[in-house]
Amino acid sequence: MTRIKHGYIARRRRTKILLFASSFRGSHSRLTRTITQQKIRALVSAHRDRDKQKRNFRRLWITRINAVIREGRVFYSYSKLIHDLYKKQLLLNRKILAQMAISNRNPE
């Protein structure tokens, strides 16, 4: 009876995850089991940090808008500006407001 070798499907799967982890250090890029663990960990971190990035950018935009608003008027704040925008039905997102605030800032 002839010897049956391992199929190419498992090798193809391993080379695919090996290519994913080629930039990792040490056994994280060499051993199949640790590569799969690190792949799961990397993808979980990427998914979590995509959401965190959205939060951080929103905070940055709000901070920029608030800083520019408080330069001009003394008793005016970000929340009052947003409230006034909603009352006047001006629907501008915070990213655009922050860009407008930075570009139209009055240098003193």
Buried (B, 14 or more C-beta within 10 A) or exposed (E): EEEEEEEEEEEEEEEEBBEBBEEBEEEBBEBEEBBBEBBEEBEEEEEEEEEEEEEEEBEEBBEBBBBBBEEEEEEEEBEEBBEEEEEEEEEEEBEEBBEEBEEEEEEE
